Every structure is written in C-alpha cells, then in structure tokens.
Amino acid sequence: MGQVMQDINWDEMTDEQLDVMERKIAARYMKIFPLGIIIWGFANTLIWLSLWPLVFMDILSLWIAFPIAVLNVTLAYLPSHDAQHSIIARKGQKLRWLNELLGHVSLIPFVAPFRYLRYTHFEHHNHANDPVLDPDFDVHAKDRAEFFKQAILSRQPANGTKKDRYVEALERTGNSHVMLEAALIRVSYMLILYGLAWSGYAIEAALLWWLPLQLAQVYIPYYLSWKPHHPAEEMGRYRDTASFKSHLGNIGSSGMQYHVVHHLYPRIPLMHTPAAFRELRPILLARGCDLRGL
C-alpha cells in the first residue's frame, strides 16, 4: 500500500478520487476495536482511587502519590473522549453499555459529567473555530503566553460575568437537562473536599485531587483545543484543524499531534490516529491541510 501511495501523481488526482482513497483508508482504522483505551480508562481511575487508602494508611508517601495523581487526573479525559464518539459501540450495539460505562468511570478523577462533555464536544466538531457557535472558542489566544495567562485568569472567582459557552451550546441543542448532572457532580466534589479537610486530610485532598485537577484543566485545553486549532482563523473540513510537532512528543501531547485526523474521522480510535495520519498524509496535503511539517 505504501509503495502504491508513493507512485501516485497527486497533482493529477481529482477531488472524487482523493475522497474515495481517503475514506477507504479511514474505514480500515474505524473498524479497529479500541482495547487499549478501555484498559487505560478503567486502570487509570482504579490507580487514582487506590492512592487514597495507600496514603491514608501511610503505605505510600503523599509526595510520591502527588505526581501519580497529577498524571491520573490528566489522563482521565481521553478514554471518555473516545467514548463520547461511541468508538467502542454505537446505540443498539451489544457493547454500548461498556462504551457508556467507560465514559462515566474514566472521568471520575477529572470531576466532569460524561453527557455534558459529549454534547458540547459534538458542537465543537460541528462548528470548530466559529466565534459564535464553537463552545471551545474562548480557549483561543494569540500566542502560548497569552493562552496560559488567560487560562489562569479564567479560573479566578471574579471571572463569572459572561454566560458560559457550554451552557449556551446545551440550551441551543436541547440538552440543558444534563446541566443538573454537572451541578450534582461539582457539588459532590466540593463536599468531599470539605469533608476531607474537616477530618484532618486537607493536604491529602489538595495534593491528590484539587491541585492535580487545576493542572489538568490547563494542560488539556492547551493540547486538545488551543494547539491543534491555533490561530483559529479558518473554518471548513480541511482547514479548521492542523497537525503539529510537539516538544513532548506524541505521548506527551496526549496524541494531539494528529488531531487533524480526529476532526476528519472522529470514530478512529485515539491510539490509531498516528498510523492513520501516516497513510492519509499525502491526501491531506493535496486537500490543503496545514500539517506544519509533520
């Protein structure tokens, strides 16, 4: 297949021919069962939950548990992300229950409601880079420094003056009922933290959950939203997302170097987007995608 792709004169290919080749390649990857992300999602949450009794019983040092917790909370979103796109199973399929269970369980460390994220994420895909309709548009900034400054300021209590884009997206799509789920999860999280602090475990609560969550809520928008869409000035199937070369590599950037593949074919499992990208690369170039040398 690789040799065939190399022998093709891409300048002579019509849009229809490119479309057929592109879909044929993508279809092969969409058929792969995402076993890796399933193991990742459940194991990550289990490891994070195990930190609490290990620390409370002085079996594991809090200072060893803290960086593990940061990793756990940061890694919690992506398994749910695959589940949001029903990559394990669609409605009506036998493993639908596993798809939904993974979506909910993997998000426990991240303190986020699965359906809330699913519905708003769909709106991001439908309107990527639209300054009015993209729920993630507020994450965009002119450069990296501005992004981090904005990310820190947005987490301050005084930053509640304008209506939340996610709430607007849910109301617009008739899914505002999931906001109750989001509120219950957030209240439960705060009550657990208060309870731990009242019981004498304030430092443990801060280092195993509160601070890891603060760090994750900066890291995840950076790599999943800002970096692959920056400068967020174009819209359209082949122009609203770009690839990029991360200094942290593909693993360190949560696999987002190939985010362009995800936006084109959301049902390709995360772990297989690099391989799909390598096959699709000449087609993406011919389509005018911004691959930034990757």
Salt bridges, closest charged atoms under 4 A:
ASP19 OD2 - ARG23 NE 3.04
ASP19 OD1 - ARG287 NH2 3.58
GLU22 OE2 - ARG237 NH2 3.36
GLU22 OE1 - ARG287 NE 3.27
GLU100 OE2 - ARG96 NH2 3.50
GLU100 OE2 - ARG118 NH2 2.90
GLU123 OE1 - HIS127 NE2 3.55
GLU123 OE1 - ARG172 NH2 3.06
ASP134 OD1 - HIS124 ND1 3.00
ASP136 OD2 - HIS124 ND1 3.52
ASP138 OD2 - LYS162 NZ 3.51
ASP138 OD1 - ARG165 NE 2.78
GLU171 OE1 - LYS163 NZ 2.81
GLU181 OE1 - ARG115 NH2 2.99
GLU234 OE2 - ARG239 NH2 2.91
GLU279 OE2 - ARG28 NH2 2.45
ASP290 OD2 - ARG292 NE 3.19
